[in-house]
């Protein structure tokens, strides 16, 4: 059985694109969105868990998020996780609920969000390059097993490289569009 599977590589690269788009959707420009807190992980019960697994996130007002923590003992760790997530949000503790007023976007904050968008894009590019590396490794393994020759391997490597380049171009376009939206240019 061949280890090289082009459709699997395409699927994994598209997964990186979808993940980036999901992360970029969380970067709201001035309006409250529950997706804004999706990347936040909370350290509870001795492990890191996504915020949506320890609390309910809602947007009761256009410029306010509400986080209803299910277990009262986790309120402080949820508050700490939100503060340290680099989203520029300061939770207001109301017992078991945290209120998060969404601040107006200053020019400085817009630049911070643009940097965060670029950071998300870079991690997606790294994921795509890792998929490319896995594909190249499986091609070399298949060649050593004698499933195909050097010419065939080089042809497949070219295909994988073209797929990688196209996917990275798609990532860059999504990041550039979000940066333009954030900076308002």
Wavefront OBJ file of the C-alpha trace (Angstrom):
o trace
v 0.000 0.000 0.000
v 1.372 3.380 -1.005
v 1.956 5.843 1.827
v 1.631 8.819 -0.553
v -1.960 10.025 -0.876
v -2.482 13.308 -2.732
v -6.136 13.640 -1.697
v -5.145 13.262 1.966
v -2.539 16.030 1.586
v -5.132 18.275 -0.105
v -7.621 17.577 2.692
v -5.067 18.388 5.393
v -3.953 21.592 3.669
v -7.563 22.695 3.238
v -8.037 21.961 6.943
v -5.286 24.497 7.685
v -7.060 27.063 5.467
v -10.408 26.442 7.198
v -8.744 26.704 10.596
v -7.182 30.052 9.650
v -10.512 31.390 8.370
v -12.171 30.289 11.610
v -9.449 32.002 13.672
v -9.699 35.167 11.590
v -13.483 35.234 12.071
v -12.756 35.495 15.785
v -10.895 38.763 15.194
v -13.891 41.052 15.250
v -13.460 44.648 14.328
v -15.302 46.462 17.111
v -18.377 44.221 17.409
v -18.840 41.518 20.010
v -18.751 37.992 18.649
v -18.650 34.734 20.567
v -16.015 33.522 18.058
v -13.674 36.104 19.583
v -13.110 33.758 22.558
v -12.735 30.515 20.546
v -8.898 30.459 20.727
v -8.932 30.874 24.534
v -7.931 27.776 26.495
v -8.435 27.530 30.246
v -6.368 25.496 32.676
v -8.920 23.600 34.766
v -8.923 20.181 36.413
v -5.218 19.829 35.668
v -5.491 20.213 31.879
v -6.030 22.872 29.226
v -9.580 22.978 27.864
v -11.267 25.267 25.328
v -13.321 28.006 26.980
v -16.558 26.717 25.431
v -16.122 23.434 27.381
v -16.151 25.146 30.790
v -18.509 28.078 30.159
v -21.277 29.455 27.966
v -20.288 32.458 25.875
v -22.974 34.856 24.637
v -23.221 38.357 23.205
v -26.106 40.080 25.026
v -25.210 43.502 23.589
v -23.327 44.587 20.449
v -20.303 45.703 22.483
v -20.432 43.189 25.364
v -19.680 39.500 25.768
v -20.957 37.436 28.667
v -19.190 34.304 29.915
v -21.309 32.110 32.213
v -18.878 29.750 33.980
v -20.502 26.429 34.887
v -18.347 25.611 37.918
v -17.899 28.491 40.360
v -14.407 27.253 41.315
v -13.215 27.871 37.728
v -14.200 31.558 37.506
v -10.741 32.855 38.450
v -8.921 30.544 36.007
v -11.324 31.538 33.187
v -10.769 35.210 34.023
v -6.985 34.683 34.027
v -7.106 32.823 30.688
v -9.116 35.617 29.021
v -6.752 38.298 30.346
v -3.647 36.424 29.170
v -5.076 35.496 25.742
v -3.810 38.744 24.202
v -7.260 39.816 23.025
v -7.206 43.138 24.880
v -10.251 42.249 26.973
v -10.605 42.917 30.711
v -13.244 40.693 32.333
v -15.541 42.156 34.979
v -16.372 39.509 37.570
v -20.075 39.249 38.520
v -19.995 36.157 40.719
v -20.352 33.208 38.342
v -20.584 35.402 35.229
v -17.815 37.393 33.571
v -18.762 40.452 31.547
v -16.364 41.508 28.799
v -16.878 45.005 27.416
v -15.450 45.207 23.893
v -13.254 48.326 23.765
v -13.306 50.752 20.849
v -10.569 49.958 18.401
v -7.790 52.482 18.739
v -5.120 52.658 16.046
v -2.776 50.823 18.424
v -5.362 48.071 18.998
v -5.976 47.747 15.251
v -2.248 47.196 14.758
v -2.236 44.590 17.555
v -5.139 42.755 15.895
v -3.349 42.900 12.536
v -0.270 41.359 14.188
v -2.470 38.652 15.721
v -3.988 37.937 12.289
v -0.472 37.593 10.867
v 0.465 35.268 13.738
v -2.546 33.045 12.938
v -1.566 33.083 9.253
v 2.020 32.109 10.062
v 0.906 29.148 12.191
v -1.346 28.036 9.305
v 1.604 28.333 6.881
v 3.682 26.188 9.232
v 0.898 23.578 9.316
v 0.813 23.515 5.499
v 4.594 23.167 5.299
v 4.421 20.268 7.778
v 1.839 18.553 5.566
v 4.167 19.137 2.585
v 7.075 17.609 4.514
v 4.946 14.563 5.406
v 4.021 14.168 1.741
v 7.643 14.406 0.603
v 8.709 11.887 3.260
v 6.034 9.408 2.187
v 7.129 9.805 -1.457
v 10.728 8.964 -0.519
v 9.521 5.990 1.530
v 7.427 4.709 -1.386
v 10.402 5.086 -3.724
v 12.599 3.071 -1.333
v 9.910 0.374 -1.193
v 10.100 0.220 -4.980
v 6.504 1.331 -5.588
v 7.740 3.816 -8.206
v 10.967 5.207 -9.607
v 12.854 8.440 -9.138
v 11.169 10.169 -12.108
v 7.718 9.360 -10.745
v 8.745 10.598 -7.280
v 10.023 13.891 -8.718
v 6.771 14.360 -10.654
v 4.757 13.793 -7.467
v 7.058 16.146 -5.528
v 6.342 18.855 -8.110
v 2.595 18.253 -7.646
v 2.944 18.502 -3.858
v 4.973 21.723 -4.199
v 2.351 23.269 -6.518
v -0.387 22.302 -4.058
v 1.624 23.825 -1.199
v 2.235 27.061 -3.111
v -1.450 27.393 -4.026
v -2.555 26.751 -0.441
v -0.081 29.256 1.000
v -1.248 31.844 -1.557
v -4.830 31.214 -0.367
v -3.725 31.669 3.270
v -1.904 34.897 2.427
v -4.947 36.256 0.580
v -7.245 35.505 3.542
v -4.814 37.119 5.993
v -4.335 40.187 3.775
v -8.111 40.640 3.426
v -8.586 40.436 7.201
v -5.710 42.839 7.836
v -7.255 45.300 5.382
v -10.620 44.936 7.182
v -9.013 45.463 10.594
v -6.940 48.482 9.600
v -9.857 49.931 7.650
v -7.844 50.615 4.496
l 1 2 3 4 5 6 7 8 9 10 11 12 13 14 15 16 17 18 19 20 21 22 23 24 25 26 27 28 29 30 31 32 33 34 35 36 37 38 39 40 41 42 43 44 45 46 47 48 49 50 51 52 53 54 55 56 57 58 59 60 61 62 63 64 65 66 67 68 69 70 71 72 73 74 75 76 77 78 79 80 81 82 83 84 85 86 87 88 89 90 91 92 93 94 95 96 97 98 99 100 101 102 103 104 105 106 107 108 109 110 111 112 113 114 115 116 117 118 119 120 121 122 123 124 125 126 127 128 129 130 131 132 133 134 135 136 137 138 139 140 141 142 143 144 145 146 147 148 149 150 151 152 153 154 155 156 157 158 159 160 161 162 163 164 165 166 167 168 169 170 171 172 173 174 175 176 177 178 179 180 181 182 183 184 185
